[in-house]
Amino acid sequence: MAFSAKKLASCDPKQLVFDLHSELQAHSFQSALQALERLATQDSNVRNLFFFFIIVIQRKLRLRTPLIADQTTMVASLLCTVAVAVLAVAAVGGEAGVVEHTFVVHEMNVTHLCNTTKIFVVNGQLPGPTVDVTEGDTVVIHVVNKIPHGLTIHWHGVRQLRSCWADGAGFITECPIPPGSERTYRFNVTDQVGTLWWHAHVTCLRSTINGAFIIRPRDGKYPFPTPVKDVPIIIGEWWELDLVELDRRMRDGNFDDNPLSATINGKLGDLSNCSGIVEESFVLNVKHGESYLLRVINTAFFSEYYFKVAGHTFTVVGADGNYLTLFKTDMVTVAPGEAIDVLMVADAPPAHYHMIALANQPPEPDPQIPKYISRGLVRYTGVDANNNGLPVPMPIMPNQHNTMPSYYFHANLTGLMHPKHRRVPMHVDERIFIILGLGTICRGRNTTCKRQRSLETIEVATMNNVSFTHPNTTALLERYYDGTPEGVYTEDFPVRPPRPYNYTNPALIPPGPLEEVLEPTFKATKLKRFKYNTSVEIIFQSSTLLMSDSNPMHLHGYDVFLLAQGLGSFNAKRDIRKFNYHNPQLRNTILVPRGGWAAVRFITDNPGMWYLHCHFEFHIIMGMATAFIVEDGPTPETSLPPPPPEFKRCDAS
């Protein structure tokens, strides 16, 4: 082609007039556009110029014949004007782009363990397609719903600065996309680098409708050795039960259903078999001496997972779209909702090595679920299929009932100090103390009933003894924006528990007279409102009331500083001294330890309606949730804009 990226960079209009005019005279209009498109694909700095050029030619000039000299001069001048801006941005780390996908949600039959199950997936993939963007990009996702159920897609961990309308939280920020309908999500990715994920956010559909969301640094540089390749490791579960039916059963207080297996990237692994037919394992091919960035995501409903690769160690480098201080370990613990980035160097003797994902759970007297495990394979290049006749090493895993490795793993992580690192707010405007636990309500319209897990009650999950009632006909954000909360929600979420007790007393786990006094609760849609730019501190306290699980608490629209974690009941006089104000982690999902607590702080600088919930699916359905209203700031730049044109209100869905 007569003109080039170099000539665009020099921005000489006279030379561009000559080159552009010659090209358009020598070839057809379409071939000239194709030539410029080829140039755009070869040089990223020209890509935005190409799209601008197309708009100018096709929409402004409406040409059907070759350009005359005056028109060519105008186009060349416009190209130069845009080139100065685009190339200036490129000089400081590359231009922002638009990443666009179409997600077609549809049914698909999959056979595992001798049974064929109908599942819901995106674009025929399990896990779904990876959204791969660069910091500063605009993301546009068109969702086409071809399943017989409504759904939304949530962009888990994306800050959604002033774009709460695109958060995708069903009945919180929008009503579900009806069957046969479409919706477009549009948002920017700002000041985040690392691994997040996306998933369905209505009923239990996220089990199979999920995928990785990767944000790369704009300058292409990492604060750790650059890996040869990055690999999403998505840990999940395989369910044969229809997921909508599973949701219905759990809402009715039936928690007897379980998945059949753990999965790694949708594969059950060769520890699962039926009639001698061994299930397929996920295989990671590596080359000796090279490093790999494993992006470990837990999409499971029920469990934290331990993840190890035999003969290898990891360096933890990030979590939830934020960098961490480098931390070496031989095992990763990842809770539902979390995303942990680890470097793995292929430095073992070339061979095959097993990887294991093992679910942990509290020991009895907690209610027990089956043992969930999936096995994959790390395979070095040049090693034959039978591993040169040698046995394949297995990693040594903790006992599934030992939850302490999870506590120590999370407690050892700290945030990486770097120029863009945000500072912890040292003053606190509002303090909230939230007890996470279980309780019961009477079935039907009964006001009295027998407790202690009797058939007269429905077990629910609570925050400060309130079990959240999720709306099912309207969206909270719409009602807040329109100023019509009446009959839908109130703004009196309790900022402390109604009564103090020994929150981590093991005697409260089994049904009995001690827990029966604390068991009664109620359902309501209680929210908490904050003024813009409020400094908030929350102490999350896991309780042992009817169950001693950990609780992965996810706040939409925010990263929060994790100041400290501890075991037992939080004691302000003793535990505030443990707060890390220097380099705490920034997280969107906080694992509150089993029988312990976690302290976080954040500034309410993102107006909108933001869902806060435990990421154990059964806890969400049971009501361990609320939403935070963050008011507008004093300027348009600190306020929530009106709904974008692509947003569909509930009455239009």
BELGI-V512678 format. One record per pair of residues at least 4 apart in sequence whose C-alpha atoms are under 7 Angstrom apart, sorted by the first residue. I is the first residue (numbers start at 1). J is the second residue. D is the distance in Angstrom with one decimal. If there is no record, write none. Layout:
I|J|D  I|J|D
This chain:
1|35|6.6  2|19|5.5  2|23|6.7  3|7|6.3  3|19|5.7  3|20|7.0  4|8|6.3  5|9|6.1  5|43|6.9  5|46|6.4  6|10|6.3  7|11|6.2  8|80|6.7  8|83|6.5  9|83|6.5  9|87|7.0  11|80|5.1  12|16|6.2  13|17|6.0  13|76|5.8  13|77|5.7  13|80|6.7  14|18|6.4  15|19|6.2  16|20|5.7  16|76|5.8  17|21|5.7  17|72|5.9  17|73|5.4  17|76|5.7  18|22|6.0  19|23|6.2  20|24|6.2  20|72|6.9  21|25|6.1  21|69|6.9  21|72|6.0  22|26|5.9  23|27|6.1  23|32|6.4  24|28|6.5  24|29|6.1  24|32|5.9  24|66|6.1  24|67|6.8  25|66|6.3  27|31|6.1  27|32|6.4  28|32|6.4  29|33|6.5  29|66|6.3  30|34|6.2  31|35|6.1  32|36|6.3  33|37|6.1  34|38|6.2  35|39|6.5  36|40|6.2  36|50|6.6  37|41|6.4  37|50|6.4  38|42|6.4  39|43|6.3  40|44|6.2  40|46|5.0  40|47|4.5  40|50|6.2  41|47|6.7  43|47|6.9  45|86|6.8  45|87|6.2  45|90|6.5  45|95|7.0  46|50|6.2  47|51|6.6  48|52|6.2  49|53|5.9  49|79|6.7  49|82|6.7  49|83|6.7  50|54|6.2  51|55|6.4  52|56|6.2  53|57|6.1  54|58|5.8  55|59|5.3  55|60|6.8  56|60|5.0  56|61|6.4  57|61|5.2  57|62|6.3  57|63|6.6  58|62|5.0  58|63|6.5  67|71|6.0  67|72|6.0  68|72|6.2  69|73|6.2  70|74|6.4  71|75|6.3  72|76|6.0  73|77|6.1  74|78|6.2  75|79|6.1  76|80|6.2  77|81|6.2  78|82|6.3  79|83|5.9  80|84|6.3  81|85|7.0  82|86|6.1  83|87|5.7  84|88|6.0  85|89|6.4  86|90|6.2  86|95|6.5  87|91|6.1  88|92|7.0  89|93|6.8  89|94|6.0  89|95|5.5  90|94|3.8  90|95|5.0  93|218|5.5  93|219|4.3  94|218|6.1  94|219|6.6  96|136|5.4  96|137|4.8  97|137|4.9  97|138|6.2  98|137|5.7  98|138|4.8  98|139|5.9  99|133|6.6  99|137|6.9  99|138|6.2  99|139|4.9  99|140|6.1  100|139|6.0  100|140|4.7  100|141|5.7  101|140|6.5  101|141|4.9  101|142|6.3  102|141|5.7  102|142|4.6  102|143|5.9  103|122|5.8  103|123|6.2  103|141|6.9  103|142|6.0  103|143|4.7  103|144|6.1  104|122|5.4  104|123|5.3  104|143|6.0  104|144|4.7  104|145|6.3  105|120|6.8  105|121|5.6  105|122|4.5  105|123|6.5  105|144|6.0  105|145|5.1  105|146|5.5  105|147|6.5  106|120|5.6  106|121|5.7  106|122|6.4  106|145|6.9  106|146|4.9  106|147|5.2  107|118|6.5  107|119|5.7  107|120|4.6  107|121|6.4  107|147|6.3  108|118|5.6  108|119|5.4  108|120|6.1  108|121|6.9  109|116|6.3  109|117|5.5  109|118|4.5  109|119|6.2  110|116|5.4  110|117|5.4  110|118|6.4  111|115|5.4  111|116|4.0  111|117|6.1  112|116|6.5  113|273|6.1  113|274|5.0  114|274|6.0  117|240|6.0  120|208|6.2  120|209|6.6  121|125|6.1  121|126|6.4  121|128|6.8  121|208|5.9  121|209|5.2  122|128|5.4  122|209|6.3  125|129|6.7  126|208|6.5  126|266|5.7  127|208|6.7  127|210|5.9  127|211|5.5  127|265|6.1  127|266|5.9  128|209|6.4  128|210|5.4  128|211|4.7  129|211|5.8  130|211|5.6  130|212|4.9  130|213|5.9  131|212|6.3  131|213|4.7  131|214|6.1  132|213|6.1  132|214|4.8  132|215|6.3  133|137|6.4  133|214|6.1  133|215|5.0  133|216|6.2  134|215|5.2  134|216|4.6  134|217|6.0  134|218|5.7  135|189|5.8  135|190|6.0  135|191|6.6  135|192|6.4  135|193|6.4  135|215|5.9  135|216|5.9  135|217|5.5  135|218|5.3  136|188|6.6  136|189|5.2  136|190|5.2  137|188|5.9  137|189|5.7  138|187|5.7  138|188|4.3  138|189|6.4  139|186|5.6  139|187|5.4  139|188|6.0  140|184|6.9  140|185|5.7  140|186|4.5  140|187|6.8  141|184|5.6  141|185|5.1  141|186|6.6  142|183|5.9  142|184|4.4  142|185|6.4  143|182|5.5  143|183|5.3  143|184|6.1  144|181|6.2  144|182|4.5  144|183|6.8  145|177|6.8  145|179|5.5  145|180|5.4  145|181|5.6  145|182|6.0  146|179|5.9  146|180|5.3  147|179|5.8  148|179|5.3  149|178|6.8  149|179|5.7  150|176|5.0  150|177|5.1  150|178|4.5  150|179|5.7  151|176|4.6  151|177|5.3  151|200|6.4  151|201|6.7  151|202|5.3  152|168|5.4  152|169|6.6  152|170|5.7  152|176|5.2  152|177|6.0  152|200|5.6  152|201|5.4  152|202|6.2  153|168|5.0  153|198|6.8  153|199|5.5  153|200|4.5  153|201|5.8  154|167|5.6  154|168|4.2  154|169|5.7  154|198|5.6  154|199|5.5  154|200|6.1  154|201|5.9  155|167|6.3  155|168|6.9  155|197|6.3  155|198|4.5  155|199|6.8  156|196|6.2  156|197|5.3  156|198|5.2  157|196|5.8  157|320|6.6  157|556|6.6  157|557|7.0  157|588|5.8  158|189|6.9  158|557|6.6  159|557|4.5  159|558|5.5  160|164|5.8  160|167|6.7  160|187|6.6  160|557|5.7  161|606|5.8  162|606|6.1  162|607|6.4  162|639|6.9  162|640|5.2  162|641|6.8  163|187|6.4  164|173|7.0  164|608|5.7  164|609|6.9  165|173|6.0  165|643|6.3  166|185|5.5  166|186|6.5  166|187|6.7  167|173|6.6  168|173|6.3  168|174|6.5  168|201|7.0  169|173|5.4  169|174|6.5  169|201|5.7  170|174|5.6  170|175|5.6  170|176|5.8  170|201|5.6  170|202|5.5  171|175|4.9  171|471|6.1  171|472|6.3  171|474|5.9  171|475|4.2  171|476|6.5  172|475|4.9  172|476|4.8  172|477|6.0  172|611|6.8  173|475|5.6  173|476|6.2  173|477|4.9  173|609|6.8  174|475|5.1  174|650|6.9  175|474|6.3  175|475|5.7  175|650|5.3  177|181|6.2  177|182|6.6  177|183|6.8  177|653|6.4  178|653|6.4  184|646|6.0  192|215|6.9  192|321|5.6  192|322|6.5  193|215|4.9  193|216|5.6  193|217|5.8  193|321|5.0  193|322|5.9  194|214|6.0  194|215|5.2  194|216|6.4  194|318|6.7  194|320|6.9  194|321|4.1  194|322|6.0  195|213|6.0  195|214|4.8  195|215|6.3  195|295|6.5  195|319|7.0  195|320|5.9  195|321|4.9  195|339|6.1  195|341|6.9  196|212|6.3  196|213|4.9  196|214|6.1  196|320|5.7  196|321|5.8  196|339|6.1  197|211|5.7  197|212|4.3  197|213|4.3  198|210|5.5  198|211|5.5  198|212|6.3  198|213|6.3  199|206|5.2  199|209|5.6  199|210|4.1  199|211|6.6  200|205|5.8  200|206|4.5  200|209|5.6  200|210|6.6  201|206|6.5  203|244|6.4  203|247|5.8  204|243|5.5  204|244|6.3  204|247|5.8  205|209|6.1  205|243|6.2  206|210|5.8  207|299|6.8  207|300|6.8  212|232|6.8  216|220|7.0  217|221|6.3  222|226|6.4  227|291|5.0  227|292|5.1  227|293|5.8  228|290|6.4  228|291|5.8  228|292|5.9  229|292|5.2  229|293|6.3  230|292|5.6  230|293|4.4  230|294|5.8  231|293|6.2  231|294|5.0  231|295|6.0  232|294|5.9  232|295|4.5  232|296|6.1  233|264|6.5  233|265|6.0  233|294|6.4  233|295|5.6  233|296|4.6  233|297|6.2  234|264|5.7  234|265|4.9  234|296|5.9  234|297|4.8  234|298|6.1  234|299|6.9  235|263|5.6  235|264|4.8  235|265|6.3  235|297|6.0  235|298|4.9  235|299|6.0  235|300|6.7  236|262|5.8  236|263|5.0  236|264|6.5  236|298|6.3  236|299|5.1  236|300|4.5  237|259|6.2  237|261|5.7  237|262|4.4  237|263|5.3  237|300|5.7  238|259|5.5  238|260|5.7  238|261|5.4  238|262|6.2  238|263|6.6  239|259|4.6  239|260|6.0  241|246|6.7  242|246|6.3  243|247|6.2  244|248|6.4  245|249|6.2  246|250|6.3  247|251|6.2  248|252|6.4  249|253|6.5  249|254|5.2  250|254|4.9  250|255|5.6  250|618|6.9  250|621|6.9  251|621|6.2  251|622|6.7  252|458|6.9  253|458|5.0  253|459|5.7  261|268|6.4  261|372|5.5  261|373|6.5  262|268|6.1  262|372|5.2  262|373|5.2  262|374|5.2  263|267|5.1  263|268|4.5  263|374|5.4  264|268|6.6  264|282|6.3  264|374|6.5  265|282|6.6  267|280|6.0  267|281|5.5  267|282|5.8  268|272|6.5  268|279|6.1  268|280|6.5  268|281|6.4  268|374|5.7  269|279|5.4  269|280|5.2  269|281|3.9  269|282|6.7  269|374|5.3  269|375|4.8  269|376|5.9  270|278|5.4  270|279|4.9  270|280|5.9  270|281|5.7  270|375|6.3  271|374|6.8  271|375|6.4  272|278|6.1  272|279|5.6  273|277|5.3  273|278|4.3  273|279|5.5  274|278|6.7  281|375|6.5  281|376|4.9  281|377|6.9  282|376|4.8  282|377|6.3  283|376|5.9  283|377|4.7  283|378|5.9  283|379|6.9  284|377|6.2  284|378|4.8  284|379|6.1  285|378|5.9  285|379|4.8  285|380|5.8  285|381|6.7  286|346|6.6  286|378|7.0  286|379|6.1  286|380|4.9  286|381|6.2  287|346|6.6  287|380|5.5  287|381|5.5  288|346|5.1  288|347|5.9  288|350|6.6  288|380|6.7  289|345|6.5  289|346|5.3  289|347|5.3  290|345|5.8  290|346|5.6  291|343|6.6  291|344|5.6  291|345|4.1  291|346|6.1  292|343|5.6  292|344|5.2  292|345|6.2  293|341|6.7  293|342|5.7  293|343|4.6  293|344|6.4  294|341|5.8  294|342|5.3  294|343|6.2  295|339|6.8  295|340|6.0  295|341|4.7  295|342|6.6  296|339|5.5  296|340|5.1  296|341|6.1  297|338|6.0  297|339|4.4  297|340|6.5  298|334|6.1  298|335|6.0  298|336|4.8  298|337|5.8  298|338|6.0  298|339|6.8  299|336|5.6  299|337|6.2  300|336|5.7  301|336|6.8  301|616|5.3  301|617|4.8  302|616|5.5  302|617|6.6  303|335|6.8  303|336|6.7  303|359|5.7  303|360|6.4  303|361|6.9  304|333|7.0  304|334|5.7  304|335|4.2  304|336|6.2  304|359|5.7  304|360|5.9  305|333|5.7  305|334|5.5  305|335|6.3  305|357|6.1  305|358|5.3  305|359|4.3  305|360|6.0  306|331|6.7  306|332|5.8  306|333|4.7  306|334|6.7  306|357|5.6  306|358|5.1  306|359|6.3  307|331|5.7  307|332|5.1  307|333|6.3  307|356|5.6  307|357|4.6  307|358|6.6  308|330|6.5  308|331|4.9  308|332|6.7  308|355|5.6  308|356|5.5  308|357|6.9  308|395|6.3  309|353|6.8  309|354|6.0  309|355|4.2  309|356|6.5  309|395|6.0  310|353|5.6  310|354|5.8  310|355|6.3  310|393|6.0  310|394|5.4  310|395|4.2  311|348|6.4  312|330|6.8  312|348|6.8  313|329|5.9  313|330|4.4  313|344|6.4  314|328|5.7  314|329|5.3  314|330|5.6  314|342|5.8  314|343|5.5  314|344|5.0  315|326|6.2  315|327|5.3  315|328|4.4  315|329|6.3  315|342|5.2  315|343|5.0  315|344|6.7  316|326|5.6  316|327|5.1  316|328|6.3  316|341|5.9  316|342|4.3  316|343|6.4  317|323|5.9  317|324|5.1  317|325|6.4  317|326|5.2  317|341|5.6  317|342|5.6  318|322|5.5  318|323|4.2  318|324|4.6  318|340|6.0  318|341|4.8  319|323|6.5  319|324|6.9  319|339|5.5  319|340|4.4  319|341|5.8  320|338|6.4  320|339|5.2  320|340|6.7  320|587|5.7  320|588|6.2  322|586|6.4  323|415|6.4  323|416|5.6  324|413|6.9  324|414|5.7  324|415|4.3  324|416|4.5  324|585|6.9  325|414|5.6  325|415|5.5  325|416|4.5  333|406|5.5  333|409|6.6  334|338|6.0  334|340|6.9  335|552|6.5  335|591|7.0  336|552|6.6  336|615|5.7  336|616|6.3  337|589|6.3  337|615|5.9  338|589|6.0  350|380|5.4  350|383|6.8  351|379|6.4  351|380|5.6  351|383|5.9  351|387|5.9  352|377|6.7  352|378|5.7  352|379|4.6  352|380|6.3  352|387|5.9  352|392|5.8  353|377|5.7  353|378|5.1  353|379|6.6  353|392|5.6  353|393|5.4  353|394|6.8  354|375|6.6  354|376|5.7  354|377|4.5  354|378|6.1  354|392|6.6  354|393|6.1  354|394|5.3  354|395|6.9  355|375|5.7  355|376|4.9  355|377|5.6  355|378|6.9  355|395|7.0  356|374|5.9  356|375|4.7  356|376|6.4  357|373|5.6  357|374|5.3  357|375|6.5  358|372|6.0  358|373|4.5  358|374|6.8  359|371|6.9  359|372|5.4  359|373|6.4  359|400|6.4  360|400|4.4  360|401|5.8  360|402|7.0  360|403|6.5  361|400|6.1  361|401|5.2  361|403|6.9  362|366|6.3  362|401|5.3  362|403|6.7  362|548|6.9  362|549|6.5  363|401|5.2  364|368|6.9  365|509|6.6  365|510|6.2  366|509|6.4  366|547|5.5  366|548|6.7  383|387|6.0  383|388|6.7  384|388|5.9  398|402|6.6  403|407|6.9  404|408|6.3  405|409|6.0  406|410|6.3  407|411|6.0  407|593|6.3  408|412|6.1  411|565|6.7  414|583|5.9  414|584|5.2  414|585|5.0  415|583|4.9  415|584|4.9  415|585|4.2  415|586|6.6  416|583|6.5  417|421|5.9  417|583|6.4  424|561|6.9  424|581|6.1  425|535|6.7  427|535|6.9  428|535|5.1  428|536|5.9  428|537|6.5  429|534|6.1  429|535|5.1  429|536|6.0  430|535|6.5  430|536|5.0  430|537|6.3  431|536|6.0  431|537|4.9  431|538|6.0  432|495|4.8  432|496|6.2  432|537|6.2  432|538|4.7  432|539|6.3  433|495|5.9  433|496|4.9  433|538|5.8  433|539|4.8  433|540|6.3  434|463|6.0  434|464|5.6  434|495|6.8  434|496|5.9  434|497|6.7  434|539|6.1  434|540|5.0  434|541|6.0  435|463|5.5  435|464|5.0  435|497|6.4  435|540|6.3  435|541|4.9  435|542|6.2  435|543|6.6  436|462|6.0  436|463|5.0  436|464|6.8  436|541|5.9  436|542|5.0  436|543|5.8  437|461|5.8  437|462|5.4  437|463|6.7  437|542|6.6  437|543|5.3  437|544|6.9  437|545|5.8  438|460|5.7  438|461|4.3  438|462|5.6  438|545|5.8  438|546|6.2  439|459|5.8  439|460|5.4  439|461|6.1  439|462|6.8  439|519|4.5  439|520|5.8  439|521|5.9  440|457|5.9  440|458|5.5  440|459|4.4  440|460|5.5  440|519|5.7  440|520|5.3  440|521|5.9  441|457|5.5  441|458|5.4  441|459|6.7  441|520|6.1  441|521|6.0  441|522|6.2  442|446|5.7  442|447|6.4  442|448|6.5  442|449|5.7  442|456|6.1  442|457|4.5  442|458|6.3  443|456|5.7  443|457|5.2  443|458|6.1  449|456|5.9  449|457|6.8  450|454|6.1  450|456|6.1  451|457|6.6  451|516|6.4  452|511|4.8  452|512|6.2  452|516|6.1  453|457|6.7  453|511|6.7  460|467|6.5  460|622|4.5  460|623|6.2  461|467|5.8  461|619|5.8  461|622|4.9  461|623|5.0  461|624|4.9  462|466|5.0  462|467|4.4  462|623|6.0  462|624|4.9  463|467|6.6  463|624|5.8  463|625|6.9  464|494|6.6  464|496|6.3  464|497|4.5  464|498|6.8  465|497|6.8  465|521|5.8  466|521|6.4  466|522|5.9  466|523|6.2  466|524|6.7  467|522|6.0  467|523|4.7  467|524|6.3  467|623|4.6  467|624|6.2  468|523|5.8  468|524|5.3  468|525|5.3  468|623|4.4  468|624|6.3  468|625|5.6  468|626|6.2  469|523|5.7  469|524|5.1  469|525|5.0  469|623|6.5  470|525|6.8  474|650|6.0  475|479|6.6  476|480|6.1  477|481|6.0  477|609|5.5  478|482|6.0  479|483|5.9  479|484|4.9  479|485|5.3  480|484|6.3  480|485|6.1  485|489|5.7  489|525|5.0  489|526|5.9  489|527|7.0  490|525|6.5  490|526|5.1  490|527|6.1  491|526|5.6  491|527|4.6  491|528|5.3  491|529|6.4  492|526|5.7  492|527|6.1  492|528|6.2  493|526|4.8  493|527|5.0  493|528|5.3  503|543|4.8  503|544|6.4  503|569|6.1  504|543|5.2  504|544|5.1  504|568|5.9  504|569|6.1  504|595|5.4  505|544|6.3  506|544|6.2  508|514|6.3  508|515|5.0  508|544|5.8  508|545|5.1  508|546|6.0  509|544|5.5  509|545|5.4  509|546|4.2  509|547|5.1  509|548|6.7  510|546|5.8  511|515|6.4  511|546|6.6  512|516|6.0  513|517|6.8  515|519|6.0  515|545|6.5  526|626|6.7  527|626|5.8  527|627|5.2  527|628|6.0  528|627|6.6  528|628|5.0  528|629|6.1  529|628|5.8  529|629|4.5  529|630|6.1  530|534|6.7  530|629|6.0  530|630|5.0  530|631|6.3  531|630|5.9  531|631|5.1  532|604|5.6  532|605|5.9  532|607|6.9  532|630|6.0  532|631|5.3  532|632|5.9  532|633|5.2  533|603|5.6  533|604|4.8  533|605|5.1  534|603|5.5  534|604|5.2  535|602|5.9  535|603|4.6  535|604|6.6  536|601|5.5  536|602|5.5  536|603|6.2  537|600|5.7  537|601|4.4  537|602|6.8  538|599|5.9  538|600|5.4  538|601|6.4  539|597|6.9  539|598|5.8  539|599|4.6  539|600|6.6  540|592|6.7  540|597|5.4  540|598|5.3  540|599|6.4  541|596|6.1  541|597|4.4  541|598|6.7  542|550|6.6  542|551|6.8  542|592|6.4  542|593|6.8  542|594|6.3  542|595|5.5  542|596|5.5  542|597|6.0  543|548|6.4  543|595|6.0  544|548|4.3  544|595|6.5  548|594|5.9  548|595|6.1  549|594|5.2  550|591|6.8  550|592|5.6  550|593|4.8  550|594|3.9  551|591|5.7  551|592|5.0  551|593|6.8  551|614|5.9  552|589|6.1  552|590|5.3  552|591|4.1  552|592|6.0  552|614|5.3  552|615|5.5  553|589|5.4  553|590|5.1  553|591|6.2  553|613|5.5  553|614|4.3  553|615|6.1  554|588|5.7  554|589|4.2  554|590|6.4  554|612|5.7  554|613|5.5  554|614|6.1  554|615|6.4  555|588|5.8  555|589|6.6  555|610|7.0  555|611|6.0  555|612|4.5  555|613|6.8  556|610|5.3  556|611|5.4  556|612|6.4  557|610|6.2  558|588|6.2  559|586|5.7  559|587|5.1  559|588|4.7  560|586|5.3  560|587|5.4  560|588|6.2  560|600|6.1  560|601|5.8  560|602|5.1  561|584|5.9  561|585|5.7  561|586|4.7  561|587|6.6  561|600|5.3  561|601|5.2  561|602|6.3  562|584|5.7  562|585|5.4  562|586|6.3  562|587|6.9  562|599|6.0  562|600|4.6  562|601|6.9  563|579|4.9  563|580|5.0  563|581|6.6  563|584|5.6  563|599|5.5  563|600|5.5  564|578|6.3  564|579|5.1  564|580|6.4  564|598|5.8  564|599|5.4  565|597|5.6  565|598|4.3  565|599|6.4  566|596|5.4  566|597|5.4  566|598|6.6  567|595|6.0  567|596|3.9  567|597|6.3  568|595|5.6  568|596|4.7  569|596|6.2  569|597|6.9  570|575|6.7  570|597|6.2  571|575|5.6  572|576|5.5  580|584|5.7  592|596|6.6  592|597|5.5  592|598|5.4  593|597|6.1  604|630|6.5  606|630|6.8  607|630|4.6  607|631|5.4  607|632|5.4  607|639|6.0  607|640|5.6  608|629|5.9  608|630|5.3  608|631|6.7  608|640|6.3  609|627|6.6  609|628|5.8  609|629|4.7  609|630|6.5  610|627|5.3  610|628|5.1  610|629|6.4  611|626|6.2  611|627|4.3  611|628|6.4  612|625|5.5  612|626|5.4  612|627|5.4  613|620|6.4  613|624|5.8  613|625|4.1  613|626|6.5  614|619|6.1  614|620|6.0  614|624|6.0  614|625|6.6  615|620|6.7  616|620|6.5  617|621|6.4  618|622|6.0  619|623|6.2  619|624|5.5  620|624|5.4  620|625|6.4  632|638|6.2  632|639|4.3  632|640|6.3  633|638|4.7  633|639|5.3  634|638|6.5  635|639|6.4  643|647|6.0  648|652|6.0  648|653|6.0  649|653|6.2
